[in-house]
Amino acid sequence: MIDPPDTGLALDIVSGPERRRSELSWQVRLGDGRPAVLSQLVHELADEPALRRRYVYEAERLRDLGAPRLAPVLAIGPAPDPRAPDAPAPWRLRATPQGERLDRWVARRAPAPADEVVALVAAVADAVAGVHERGAVLRDLEPAALVWTPDTGDVWLTDVGLARLDVLSSRTASSLMVELSPYAAPEQLLRTAVDARADVFSLGVLLWHALTGVMPYGDGETLLREHRDLPPLESVCHASPPGLDELLRRCLAEKPEHRLANAAELRDALRGEAELTELALERVACQACGEPLRPGLRLCLHCGKQAVQFGRVPSHREGSYSLVLERATEKAEFSEALLELFETVHDGDLPELRFVVGDARMYSKREREQYRSVPARLFSDLDEPSATALARRATEAGLKVKVRANPRRFASRKPVRLAFGAGFAGLFAVPALVVTGASGALIAGAAVATVGSFIAGGVAYARHKFLKREPVGRLREAPAALPAADPLVARLADALAGAASPDVREQVGELAVLVQRLAEHGAQQGAAEATRDDAAIPRLVEHVANAVEAIGVIDGALADVDEGALVRAIARSEARGQAVTARGELLAGLDRLRALEDERAEHLQRLLEAGRLLRRVVDLRLSADADAKMENAHLQLALAAVGADFADNDDQNGE
């Protein structure tokens, strides 16, 4: 029997210890009769200074978080410094809410009725939303760490927030993965700096499990999880509400950027208090740098340049040009270069890029109908600078192309008729000249003119048939963006110059589209509408840009921290018998790493929350019955979501 730690408090041991991951836990009763749990870091981990400090750091963070449905931490020990390497193993004492542990409820009831599960998971999401609103992420959300009180319908978070003690940073080759729950999001295998969307994934697993009675990806640990497409919810859960299948797939998306932004968005969707906003999964390529961006953006957030570089002119207008492919090959390099060109500049779904190579007689009739003959017009209706620049890009990629000017009327048969008419006239004129005894020179000239007319007719007919063909592709048009939006999007592009993280770029990309819509809608509605926007939208953009720049600085600092190297250095110091003080700087470096990851999560959560509220503003603004007071309220919420710190900085700068 293992004795509980000496807390110096009046506690009655009820049961225990029970091992749960990195802790030994005892059920206890406080002096006033309330139930509580006393948890202590297992001794083999407490002997590692880095893990000891991480445990105390996380326990203090939970204690100070103050989320409404987070079971309060009553005490942390031992005194005076639980981080001290020579002190007993650190411990924490937390209150125990009344109710049933959710893993027991799921084991007893699943598969449960859909309406009951939806209400329950909405309550869980509400509790998690309180954590997200404070800029924190749980990372280890699972039913065993949740207590449900049926009388009130509340859910409490109990043993959460210690996931980073179980999984060391995966940033280095020396990483050690101790344990991850099947509820954990897949990105936790790749990095420890995750955001609220990791908890959304866990909520999705819980929702699926409670509805169906089985885990969506098996019962094993995340590292061993089988990646497979889930069946339709209706096939495994009878009478599921409309839209629930889609909502689940949004939660369980492999990539965080395809999930809901946070637990509040899931809670609202489950309770029917907000429409499920579609994610813009479609992507187009910037024609300046080739990076993917959201459709509709005028400026690329990667390079800051115009996303559409090549311009179109009205169809069949004089002065337009075509880009003509003059030679096709069966080499892979040709296909790859042509595909890359079309992916960058083409509008809509890509066409079939198959061409007749060599002798057309080598192809069947059906193949000749399906394949395109060469030369082929790739794009038409280009202005001259665009045609020249596009031809240069294609040539540099190894394609044999040429720019041709388009006649004013592509489809006219008049040149063909005139040439062949002259040829047939010559067929009658030459015999007549012979009969009348005309000179040989005149007869020869008439014969040459006749042959020339037929040749000209053939060329004109071939050119007519070529110009009658529809071009292979259609050049993407520039978005109809008004100047009001460009400076705001440009500010976001500037902020992203130092941010390479995909999760930041994805979120800011969505915000840029929303800001552009709002600014342009205001400009279209007139000066009064635009003035109302000017007070809030640029301020919101500035707040978001500041948050992005702060995350970029944090990411730079994280890139310079090698947690594996720090841990190895601490181990070497201990093996050599050096004094504890010699390791102080190394241990402080690990503490700094934890703080940087938490600070990053706070900034990113502000961006996610700003995006969620800004979507509501867009929906209100673009609706016919938009209420100005409601719009303003949501804009103010969005401003608050990116943090009071930035607002304070603006005030100090005299804004």
Secondary structure, DSSP 8 states (H G I E B T S, - for coil): -------SS--EEEEEEEEETTEEEEEEE-TTS-EEEEEEE-HHHHTSHHHHHHHHHHHHHHHHH--TTB--EEEEESSS-TT-TTS---EEEEE--SSEEHHHHHHHH-S--HHHHHHHHHHHHHHHHHHHTTT---S---GGGEEEETTTTEEEE-S-S-HHHHB--TTSTT--B----TTS-GGGGT-S---HHHHHHHHHHHHHHHHHSS-TT-SS-GGG--------HHHHSTT--TTHHHHHHHHT-SSGGGS-SSHHHHHHHHTTSS---------EE-TTT--EE-TT-SB-TTT-SBS----B--TT-TT-EEEEEEE--S-HHHHHHHHHHHHHHB-SS-----B--S-GGGS-HHHHHHSB-SSEEEEEEE-HHHHHHHHHHHHHTT-EEEEEE--S-TT--HHHHHHHHHHHHHHHHHHHHHHTT--HHHHHHHHHHHHHHHHHHHHHHHHHHHHHS--S--B-------TTTHHHHHHHHHHGGG---HHHHHHHHHHHHHHHHHHHHHHHH-HHHHHHHHTTHHHHHHHHHHHHHHHHHHHHHHHT--HHHHHHHHHHHHHTT--GGGGHHHHHHHHHHHHHHHHHHHHHHHHHHHHHHHHHHHHHHHSTT--HHHHHHHHHHHHHHT-HHHHHHHHHTT-
